[in-house]
Amino acid sequence: MKISNKMKNTTAIAHSNIALIKYWGKSNQKLNIPAVDSISITLKELSTKTTVRISENLEKDTLILNNRPAVEKQRLRISRFLDLIRHEKKFDFPLEIKSENNFPTAAGLASSASGFAALALAASKAAGLNLSSFELSELARKGSGSAARSIYGGFVHMHRGDEKSGMDAVADQLYDENYWDLRLLILVTSIKEKEIGSTEGMNLSAKTSPYYKNWIQSSIGDISEMKNAIVKKDFEKLGELSEFSCLKMHALAMSSNPGIIYWNENTIKIINKVRALRKSGLGVFFTIDAGPQVKVLCLPQDISKVKDEFKNIKGIKQTIHSAIGPSVYILGENT
């Protein structure tokens, strides 16, 4: 198939997300189907910009990540994902991908979520596909489980689904970014790539943790309670559930064999600080994905005070203040 006039060079922007109720484990690794539901918020200040260029002159897919050629492992992962679009449109020529994150990559800040969400939209649009948000979410999930959530802004529910095909393992938006003004202070304690990736960690937990089945069962109630907290805009309950889900997920990782510890000494320091602040009467809660970075949740009227409390803590390499962000969108197209 030759490149048609409908095939465009396309740029998309997607935002990272942080799960309030965590996802850890896959029921089907090949299709990237999550073992549990999850609920997240999309982050306005963390984003990925991805441009897709279709060319018959390339010998193979190319990936430029943060202005550098990607390592072969990353390139192959992207190629397998692009094969899904090539199969749908019945063409076989390579694509050039240029992607840039405005935050540390593979360090526990969900760069794969925003990365694959942006790539799903940009590549499908460039190939002439006009996918619905539902279809984009399913496509993005095949690249990264959490990417299914970054298709949407605001508050998002990712479903583990019941179909073996994974067709219903998609996310949907509970409320958009204007529904409830919450703030996160993202405290970066390391910019290094984590030693154990999320997929590898999930697989190890599923195989070796004695608590894995209980984790799956307990998540059902967490989802129901979190949805109710969001409906009522009950910040204290949202925060309590977020911390509980976070600690359960990391306990699961630590109980794997060998144990997976994503935290560093500064992660622990921040956790203790958040608890001390809350004991003093300040409304703050923490959540942590698969990495050492801590995200501190608070209400907008408290963000200045929260910033002040953490600005002098040694070991924090970067501080990012974020509101809730939008859905994935096209920045530009050209033929």
Secondary structure, 3 states (H helix, E strand, C coil): CCCCCCCCEEEEEEEEEEEEECCCCEEECCCCEECCCEEEEEEEEEEEEEEEEECCCCCCCEEEECCEECCHHHHHHHHHHHHHHHHHHCCCCCEEEEEEECCCCCCCCCHHHHHHHHHHHHHHHHCCCCCCHHHHHHHHHHHCCCHHHHCCCCEEEECCCCCCCCCCCCEEEEECCCCCCCEEEEEECCCCCCCCCHHHHHHHHHHHCCCHHHHHHHHHHHHHHHHHHHHHCCHHHHHHHHHHHHHHHHHHHHCCCCCCCCCCHHHHHHHHHHHHHHHCCCCCEEECCCCCCEEEEECHHHHHHHHHHHCCCCCCCEEEEECECCCCEEEEEEC
